[in-house]
Amino acid sequence: MKPEEMLAKRSGNTCELCSGTEGLKPFEAQRQPGSIVDHLLLVCDTCRKQIEKKEELDSNHWQCLTTSMWSEVPAVQVVSWRMLNRLKSESWAADALDMMYLDDDTIEWAKVTGDHDSAAGDIHRDCNGKILQDGDTVVTIKSLDVKGSTINAKVGTVVKNIRLVPDNVEQIEGKIEGQTIVILTKYLRKQGV
């Protein structure tokens, strides 16, 4: 049986976090020893986009974690724990974390990505508050001198195929005149929005 079929059977063909039924796909909670299905869970598009920080966290949506955290599936427990930590400023999430128990190995697995340290607002945004993603095209809103170079990115310079700086939501990487540079998101506007 294929992993997708095994996940659908295990979950009753619903999201293993929120019980949604739209856009279900396998999600990897970081590979661990064991069968291939042990580190996968079936999630809906809404959960996936928020887990991957492609959309803002909707704390009302994630109240489903107070149920999914009790799952017997370790991958579901791990993702529930990570998301509860991202939402721990909400009293219900902090209470759920206090009640949740994971064995030492599962806690180590949950901490591997470091995603639990991210706050709910850790999303790259342009000067207008639009969410930025890897591969987006942006335009500079201010002339920028590039330190250590003679390059000057004038107002309106288009930067294609950006990469988000993983540990700093105020920075992206992009190429200007063939040189990869770091640019502050507050000086950028997402193109096409």
C-alpha positions as CSV (number, residue, x, y, z in Angstrom):
1,M,0.0,0.0,0.0
2,K,1.3,3.5,-0.9
3,P,2.0,6.0,1.9
4,E,-0.8,8.3,0.8
5,E,-3.3,5.4,1.0
6,M,-1.9,4.3,4.4
7,L,-2.3,7.9,5.7
8,A,-5.9,8.2,4.3
9,K,-6.8,4.9,6.0
10,R,-5.2,5.9,9.3
11,S,-6.8,9.4,9.4
12,G,-10.2,8.4,8.0
13,N,-9.4,10.6,5.0
14,T,-9.4,13.8,7.1
15,C,-6.7,16.3,8.2
16,E,-5.0,14.7,11.2
17,L,-4.7,18.2,12.9
18,C,-8.1,19.9,12.2
19,S,-10.3,17.1,10.7
20,G,-10.7,19.2,7.5
21,T,-11.3,17.3,4.2
22,E,-10.1,19.8,1.5
23,G,-6.8,19.6,-0.2
24,L,-5.4,16.7,1.9
25,K,-1.7,15.9,1.3
26,P,1.1,14.1,3.2
27,F,3.3,16.4,5.3
28,E,6.7,15.3,6.6
29,A,7.3,16.1,10.3
30,Q,11.1,15.6,9.8
31,R,12.3,12.1,9.0
32,Q,12.8,9.7,11.9
33,P,13.8,6.0,12.2
34,G,10.9,3.7,11.5
35,S,8.5,3.1,8.6
36,I,7.9,5.9,6.1
37,V,4.4,6.6,7.4
38,D,5.7,7.1,11.0
39,H,7.1,10.6,10.1
40,L,4.2,11.7,7.9
41,L,0.7,13.0,8.6
42,L,-2.2,14.0,6.4
43,V,-2.9,17.7,6.5
44,C,-5.3,20.1,4.7
45,D,-4.2,23.1,2.7
46,T,-5.1,25.5,5.5
47,C,-2.9,23.8,8.1
48,R,-0.1,23.3,5.6
49,K,0.1,26.9,4.6
50,Q,0.2,28.1,8.2
51,I,2.7,25.5,9.3
52,E,5.0,26.5,6.4
53,K,4.5,30.2,7.2
54,K,2.9,31.0,3.9
55,E,-0.1,32.4,5.7
56,E,-0.6,34.1,9.0
57,L,-1.5,31.9,11.9
58,D,-5.3,31.9,12.6
59,S,-5.4,31.1,16.3
60,N,-9.1,30.2,16.0
61,H,-8.3,27.5,13.4
62,W,-5.6,26.1,15.6
63,Q,-7.8,25.5,18.6
64,C,-8.2,22.1,17.0
65,L,-4.8,21.2,18.5
66,T,-6.5,20.7,21.9
67,T,-7.9,17.5,20.3
68,S,-5.1,16.5,17.9
69,M,-2.4,16.8,20.6
70,W,-3.9,13.6,22.2
71,S,-3.3,11.6,19.0
72,E,-1.5,8.3,19.3
73,V,0.4,9.1,16.1
74,P,3.9,10.5,17.0
75,A,4.1,12.8,13.9
76,V,0.7,14.4,14.8
77,Q,1.9,14.9,18.4
78,V,5.2,16.5,17.1
79,V,3.4,19.0,14.8
80,S,0.8,19.7,17.4
81,W,3.5,20.5,20.0
82,R,5.4,22.8,17.5
83,M,2.2,24.7,16.6
84,L,1.1,25.0,20.2
85,N,4.6,26.5,21.0
86,R,4.2,29.0,18.1
87,L,0.8,30.0,19.6
88,K,1.8,29.9,23.3
89,S,1.0,33.6,23.7
90,E,-2.7,32.5,23.5
91,S,-3.8,31.3,26.9
92,W,-5.6,28.2,25.6
93,A,-2.3,27.1,23.8
94,A,-0.2,27.6,26.9
95,D,-2.7,25.6,28.9
96,A,-2.6,22.8,26.3
97,L,1.2,22.8,26.4
98,D,1.1,22.4,30.2
99,M,-1.1,19.4,29.8
100,M,0.7,17.8,26.9
101,Y,3.2,15.0,27.6
102,L,5.7,13.7,25.1
103,D,8.5,11.2,25.9
104,D,12.1,12.3,25.7
105,D,12.7,11.0,22.2
106,T,9.5,12.6,20.8
107,I,10.4,15.9,22.4
108,E,13.9,15.8,20.8
109,W,12.2,15.0,17.4
110,A,9.8,18.0,17.9
111,K,12.7,20.3,18.6
112,V,14.8,19.3,15.6
113,T,13.5,21.9,13.2
114,G,13.6,24.8,15.7
115,D,10.1,25.8,14.4
116,H,8.7,25.7,17.9
117,D,10.8,28.8,18.8
118,S,9.1,30.8,16.1
119,A,6.6,33.3,17.2
120,A,3.2,33.5,15.5
121,G,4.3,36.7,13.7
122,D,7.5,35.3,12.2
123,I,6.6,35.9,8.6
124,H,8.6,37.9,6.0
125,R,6.5,40.9,4.9
126,D,7.1,43.7,2.4
127,C,6.7,47.5,3.2
128,N,2.9,47.1,2.8
129,G,2.6,44.1,5.0
130,K,2.2,41.6,2.1
131,I,3.6,38.1,2.8
132,L,6.8,37.4,0.9
133,Q,7.8,33.9,-0.2
134,D,10.8,32.3,-1.8
135,G,10.7,32.9,-5.6
136,D,8.7,36.2,-5.4
137,T,9.6,39.3,-7.4
138,V,10.0,42.5,-5.5
139,V,10.7,46.2,-6.3
140,T,12.8,48.5,-4.2
141,I,11.0,51.6,-2.9
142,K,14.2,53.5,-2.0
143,S,17.6,53.9,-3.5
144,L,20.0,51.5,-1.7
145,D,23.7,51.6,-1.6
146,V,25.2,48.1,-1.4
147,K,27.9,47.9,1.3
148,G,31.3,46.8,0.0
149,S,30.3,47.4,-3.6
150,T,29.8,50.1,-6.2
151,I,26.3,48.8,-6.9
152,N,23.4,51.2,-6.2
153,A,19.9,49.8,-6.4
154,K,17.8,52.7,-7.5
155,V,14.1,53.2,-6.7
156,G,12.1,50.8,-8.8
157,T,14.8,48.2,-9.2
158,V,13.2,44.8,-9.8
159,V,14.6,41.8,-7.8
160,K,13.4,38.5,-9.1
161,N,13.4,35.1,-7.5
162,I,14.1,36.2,-3.9
163,R,15.2,33.9,-1.1
164,L,14.0,34.5,2.4
165,V,16.6,34.7,5.1
166,P,15.5,31.9,7.4
167,D,16.5,33.4,10.8
168,N,15.7,37.0,10.1
169,V,12.2,38.1,8.9
170,E,13.5,41.5,8.1
171,Q,15.8,40.3,5.4
172,I,15.7,38.6,2.0
173,E,18.5,37.7,-0.5
174,G,18.3,38.7,-4.1
175,K,20.5,39.4,-7.1
176,I,21.1,42.9,-8.4
177,E,23.5,43.3,-11.4
178,G,24.4,39.6,-11.0
179,Q,25.5,40.0,-7.3
180,T,23.6,38.3,-4.5
181,I,22.9,40.8,-1.7
182,V,20.8,41.0,1.4
183,I,18.0,43.6,1.4
184,L,15.8,44.8,4.2
185,T,12.1,43.9,3.6
186,K,11.0,47.4,4.7
187,Y,12.5,48.8,1.5
188,L,10.7,46.3,-0.8
189,R,7.3,46.1,-2.4
190,K,6.0,42.7,-3.6
191,Q,5.3,42.9,-7.4
192,G,2.1,41.8,-8.9
193,V,0.0,42.4,-5.8
